[in-house]
Amino acid sequence: MGIVAWCVVGLLAGGLARRAVGAPKRGCMGTMVVGVLGGLVAGALWRLATGTSVDTFDDFDLGSIFVAFVGAAGLLLVLEAVGTDGGRRRGRRR
């Protein structure tokens, strides 16, 4: 997959995961980063768990989106448990 396809899969997976988890909005770039990182983590865990090389995740298809969705949802749950909100501040302190 090329970089554009990774970005599209990350955006789709991050957006779906954000809705499923109920996480606050993180913006387009934040959603894309969460989706791509989630896809990388979930793909690596899948390869470790099965011990096989997975060619499916190298293509732009539903399998790639599903794995990225699962990873992004897990990443969002971890971020929510840690308590980070994407680096945004809710109010100005004086």
Backbone as a chain_set.jsonl record, in Angstrom:
{"seq": "MGIVAWCVVGLLAGGLARRAVGAPKRGCMGTMVVGVLGGLVAGALWRLATGTSVDTFDDFDLGSIFVAFVGAAGLLLVLEAVGTDGGRRRGRRR", "coords": {"N": [[0.85, -1.177, 0.0], [0.482, 2.22, -0.735], [1.488, 5.467, 0.528], [-0.687, 7.216, 0.423], [-2.852, 5.469, 0.395], [-2.491, 4.306, 2.935], [-3.07, 6.546, 4.505], [-5.757, 6.999, 3.845], [-6.956, 4.589, 4.722], [-6.265, 4.796, 7.434], [-7.681, 7.135, 8.144], [-10.347, 6.326, 7.709], [-10.505, 4.078, 9.468], [-9.793, 5.265, 11.931], [-11.849, 7.163, 12.212], [-14.146, 5.498, 12.316], [-13.495, 4.011, 14.594], [-13.406, 6.022, 16.535], [-16.086, 6.765, 16.664], [-17.21, 4.323, 17.508], [-16.006, 3.905, 20.005], [-16.624, 6.232, 21.3], [-15.028, 8.381, 21.741], [-13.619, 11.693, 22.174], [-13.53, 14.23, 19.577], [-10.643, 14.501, 17.532], [-9.689, 15.866, 15.424], [-8.876, 15.934, 11.891], [-6.221, 15.135, 11.201], [-5.373, 14.003, 13.635], [-7.201, 11.9, 13.906], [-6.477, 10.403, 11.679], [-3.834, 9.721, 12.326], [-4.23, 8.17, 14.637], [-5.667, 6.062, 13.494], [-3.797, 4.993, 11.607], [-1.604, 4.327, 13.286], [-2.927, 2.544, 14.974], [-3.561, 0.562, 13.102], [-0.983, -0.317, 12.414], [-0.091, -1.336, 14.887], [-2.05, -3.322, 15.423], [-1.729, -4.932, 13.148], [0.915, -5.833, 13.507], [0.622, -7.247, 15.921], [-1.143, -9.223, 15.048], [0.452, -10.611, 13.237], [2.399, -11.567, 14.987], [0.836, -13.177, 16.669], [-0.248, -15.127, 14.971], [1.946, -16.012, 13.574], [2.395, -15.984, 10.908], [3.052, -14.586, 7.681], [1.169, -11.953, 6.579], [-0.418, -11.229, 3.747], [-2.734, -9.988, 3.166], [-3.074, -7.604, 4.564], [-1.55, -5.833, 3.246], [-2.874, -4.782, 1.18], [-5.406, -2.553, -0.101], [-8.251, -3.02, 1.284], [-11.242, -4.473, 2.773], [-10.321, -6.079, 4.867], [-7.941, -4.842, 5.663], [-8.941, -2.401, 6.586], [-10.546, -3.325, 8.672], [-8.684, -4.498, 10.47], [-7.141, -2.244, 11.046], [-9.15, -0.716, 12.224], [-9.753, -2.209, 14.558], [-7.294, -2.019, 15.886], [-7.117, 0.796, 16.132], [-9.344, 1.333, 17.727], [-8.589, 0.01, 20.071], [-6.294, 1.516, 20.693], [-7.483, 4.032, 21.119], [-9.026, 3.425, 23.373], [-6.994, 2.955, 25.226], [-5.816, 5.513, 25.256], [-7.96, 6.974, 26.304], [-8.116, 5.79, 28.852], [-5.697, 6.554, 29.934], [-6.083, 9.21, 29.991], [-5.573, 11.279, 28.224], [-6.266, 13.948, 25.976], [-5.574, 14.437, 23.393], [-3.788, 16.51, 23.497], [-4.979, 18.952, 23.688], [-6.088, 21.911, 25.307], [-8.596, 22.754, 27.57], [-9.312, 25.194, 28.622], [-8.113, 28.5, 29.333], [-5.591, 29.101, 31.614], [-4.884, 31.41, 34.116]], "CA": [[0.0, 0.0, 0.0], [1.201, 3.477, -0.756], [1.241, 6.381, 1.649], [-2.05, 7.753, 0.308], [-3.767, 4.416, 0.83], [-2.376, 4.219, 4.394], [-3.783, 7.693, 5.077], [-7.198, 6.775, 3.675], [-7.334, 3.517, 5.652], [-6.163, 5.357, 8.779], [-8.784, 8.065, 8.368], [-11.576, 5.528, 7.844], [-10.452, 3.279, 10.687], [-9.814, 6.167, 13.081], [-13.193, 7.729, 12.339], [-15.047, 4.444, 12.781], [-13.129, 3.67, 15.975], [-13.81, 7.129, 17.406], [-17.539, 6.644, 16.856], [-17.515, 3.108, 18.27], [-15.528, 4.06, 21.379], [-17.231, 7.42, 21.886], [-13.936, 9.283, 22.114], [-13.793, 13.058, 21.665], [-12.938, 14.497, 18.271], [-9.223, 14.838, 17.57], [-9.341, 16.514, 14.171], [-8.607, 15.04, 10.767], [-4.875, 14.56, 11.321], [-5.344, 13.154, 14.823], [-7.946, 10.687, 13.583], [-5.667, 9.643, 10.735], [-2.685, 9.179, 13.051], [-4.726, 7.092, 15.496], [-5.999, 4.938, 12.625], [-2.587, 4.392, 11.04], [-0.88, 3.68, 14.388], [-3.719, 1.38, 15.376], [-3.374, -0.462, 12.084], [0.365, -0.875, 12.546], [-0.029, -2.144, 16.111], [-2.887, -4.511, 15.263], [-1.093, -5.796, 12.154], [2.079, -6.473, 14.12], [0.13, -8.237, 16.88], [-1.713, -10.325, 14.278], [1.566, -11.402, 12.703], [3.019, -12.268, 16.118], [-0.08, -14.185, 17.199], [-0.425, -16.236, 14.026], [3.24, -16.471, 13.108], [2.423, -16.045, 9.448], [3.098, -13.325, 6.957], [-0.18, -11.678, 6.11], [-0.425, -10.401, 2.552], [-4.016, -9.292, 3.087], [-2.993, -6.266, 5.135], [-0.773, -4.988, 2.358], [-3.787, -4.303, 0.149], [-6.481, -1.649, 0.324], [-9.486, -3.795, 1.258], [-11.964, -4.471, 4.044], [-9.474, -6.69, 5.896], [-7.031, -3.804, 6.158], [-9.73, -1.435, 7.354], [-10.986, -3.975, 9.909], [-7.539, -4.617, 11.382], [-6.825, -0.886, 11.503], [-10.238, -0.318, 13.123], [-9.561, -2.879, 15.854], [-6.128, -1.406, 16.518], [-7.424, 2.179, 16.49], [-10.258, 1.298, 18.872], [-7.769, -0.323, 21.236], [-5.46, 2.679, 20.999], [-8.347, 5.062, 21.705], [-9.369, 3.013, 24.737], [-5.804, 3.201, 26.055], [-5.695, 6.965, 25.422], [-9.009, 7.406, 27.231], [-7.768, 5.323, 30.192], [-4.586, 7.378, 30.402], [-6.672, 10.523, 30.254], [-5.123, 12.299, 27.288], [-7.308, 14.424, 25.067], [-4.948, 14.859, 22.148], [-2.941, 17.676, 23.693], [-5.762, 20.194, 23.701], [-6.425, 22.468, 26.612], [-10.006, 23.158, 27.585], [-9.483, 26.583, 29.035], [-6.846, 29.183, 29.596], [-5.32, 29.36, 33.026], [-4.179, 32.678, 34.351]], "C": [[0.89, 1.232, 0.0], [0.809, 4.362, 0.412], [-0.169, 6.958, 1.605], [-3.068, 6.719, 0.772], [-3.707, 4.227, 2.344], [-3.149, 5.35, 5.069], [-5.288, 7.508, 4.978], [-7.692, 5.699, 4.632], [-7.292, 4.028, 7.087], [-7.298, 6.3, 9.101], [-10.101, 7.317, 8.553], [-11.599, 4.764, 9.169], [-10.508, 4.148, 11.937], [-11.189, 6.779, 13.304], [-14.201, 6.716, 12.841], [-14.772, 4.087, 14.242], [-13.558, 4.77, 16.941], [-15.306, 7.064, 17.683], [-17.888, 5.437, 17.726], [-17.135, 3.254, 19.736], [-16.22, 5.23, 22.074], [-16.196, 8.425, 22.354], [-14.198, 10.678, 21.561], [-13.1, 13.233, 20.321], [-11.494, 14.937, 18.448], [-8.783, 15.557, 16.3], [-8.984, 15.485, 13.112], [-7.247, 14.362, 10.905], [-4.768, 13.625, 12.525], [-6.054, 11.837, 14.584], [-7.136, 9.797, 12.654], [-4.485, 8.985, 11.434], [-3.109, 8.019, 13.942], [-5.053, 5.863, 14.651], [-4.777, 4.235, 12.072], [-1.783, 3.682, 12.135], [-1.612, 2.442, 14.889], [-3.578, 0.241, 14.391], [-2.009, -1.122, 12.164], [0.474, -1.788, 13.764], [-0.825, -3.439, 15.942], [-2.301, -5.463, 14.229], [0.112, -6.529, 12.714], [1.65, -7.549, 15.12], [-0.46, -9.45, 16.167], [-0.595, -11.235, 13.754], [2.277, -12.169, 13.812], [2.143, -13.406, 16.619], [-0.199, -15.386, 16.27], [0.892, -16.8, 13.53], [3.354, -16.566, 11.599], [2.55, -14.642, 8.874], [1.732, -13.095, 6.336], [-0.108, -10.73, 4.926], [-1.693, -9.577, 2.447], [-3.899, -7.852, 3.555], [-2.126, -5.332, 4.313], [-1.623, -4.4, 1.248], [-4.795, -3.348, 0.757], [-7.783, -2.412, 0.185], [-10.133, -3.761, 2.636], [-11.154, -5.101, 5.175], [-8.521, -5.688, 6.508], [-7.763, -2.804, 7.029], [-10.162, -2.044, 8.681], [-9.847, -4.077, 10.918], [-7.146, -3.245, 11.916], [-7.889, -0.371, 12.459], [-10.056, -0.926, 14.511], [-8.383, -2.255, 16.602], [-6.394, 0.018, 16.964], [-8.373, 2.239, 17.678], [-9.497, 0.962, 20.147], [-6.894, 0.837, 21.663], [-6.282, 3.796, 21.632], [-8.757, 4.705, 23.127], [-8.198, 3.229, 25.691], [-5.644, 4.7, 26.297], [-6.755, 7.513, 26.375], [-8.688, 6.99, 28.663], [-6.642, 6.158, 30.79], [-5.077, 8.795, 30.704], [-6.192, 11.614, 29.326], [-6.258, 12.691, 26.345], [-6.698, 14.963, 23.778], [-4.114, 16.113, 22.279], [-3.689, 18.998, 23.715], [-6.044, 20.63, 25.123], [-7.834, 23.02, 26.549], [-10.228, 24.597, 27.976], [-8.132, 27.192, 29.311], [-6.708, 29.436, 31.077], [-4.56, 30.658, 33.126], [-3.637, 32.718, 35.728]], "O": [[1.927, 1.265, 0.663], [-0.093, 4.035, 1.183], [-0.781, 7.166, 2.652], [-4.032, 7.054, 1.461], [-4.738, 4.012, 2.981], [-3.806, 5.136, 6.088], [-6.017, 7.823, 5.918], [-8.724, 5.869, 5.281], [-8.188, 3.727, 7.875], [-7.829, 6.275, 10.211], [-10.88, 7.638, 9.451], [-12.59, 4.799, 9.899], [-11.195, 3.805, 12.899], [-11.646, 6.9, 14.44], [-15.024, 7.034, 13.699], [-15.699, 3.886, 15.027], [-14.023, 4.481, 18.043], [-15.741, 7.285, 18.813], [-18.765, 5.524, 18.586], [-17.857, 2.783, 20.615], [-16.385, 5.222, 23.294], [-16.454, 9.223, 23.254], [-14.926, 10.826, 20.579], [-12.195, 12.473, 19.973], [-11.161, 15.655, 19.391], [-7.594, 15.826, 16.134], [-8.812, 14.304, 13.412], [-7.139, 13.146, 10.743], [-4.138, 12.571, 12.437], [-5.579, 10.782, 15.002], [-7.11, 8.578, 12.821], [-4.168, 7.825, 11.167], [-2.426, 6.997, 13.997], [-4.747, 4.74, 15.051], [-4.722, 3.006, 12.066], [-1.328, 2.556, 11.933], [-0.994, 1.421, 15.19], [-3.484, -0.92, 14.791], [-1.886, -2.336, 12.001], [1.053, -2.872, 13.69], [-0.34, -4.52, 16.275], [-2.367, -6.679, 14.408], [0.311, -7.71, 12.432], [2.237, -8.63, 15.165], [-0.297, -10.58, 16.627], [-0.689, -12.46, 13.82], [2.712, -13.301, 13.6], [2.646, -14.478, 16.955], [-0.246, -16.528, 16.727], [0.948, -17.954, 13.106], [4.297, -17.159, 11.075], [2.196, -13.652, 9.514], [1.206, -13.964, 5.641], [0.227, -9.556, 5.086], [-1.732, -8.581, 1.725], [-4.554, -6.968, 3.003], [-1.985, -4.157, 4.653], [-1.133, -3.596, 0.454], [-5.01, -3.334, 1.969], [-8.365, -2.457, -0.899], [-9.637, -3.104, 3.551], [-11.292, -4.693, 6.328], [-8.31, -5.677, 7.72], [-7.269, -2.406, 8.083], [-10.149, -1.365, 9.708], [-10.033, -3.772, 12.096], [-6.851, -3.099, 13.102], [-7.567, 0.339, 13.411], [-10.192, -0.234, 15.519], [-8.467, -1.996, 17.803], [-5.958, 0.424, 18.041], [-8.226, 3.101, 18.544], [-9.738, 1.569, 21.191], [-6.762, 1.116, 22.855], [-5.828, 4.438, 22.579], [-8.829, 5.579, 23.992], [-8.394, 3.64, 26.834], [-5.365, 5.118, 27.421], [-6.476, 8.416, 27.165], [-8.954, 7.746, 29.597], [-6.627, 6.435, 31.989], [-4.537, 9.48, 31.572], [-6.391, 12.792, 29.625], [-7.093, 11.867, 25.973], [-7.264, 15.857, 23.149], [-3.763, 16.725, 21.27], [-3.066, 20.058, 23.758], [-6.216, 19.807, 26.022], [-8.212, 23.678, 25.58], [-11.28, 25.157, 27.665], [-7.137, 26.491, 29.499], [-7.633, 29.939, 31.715], [-3.693, 30.954, 32.304], [-3.011, 33.704, 36.117]]}, "num_chains": 1, "name": "protein.A"}
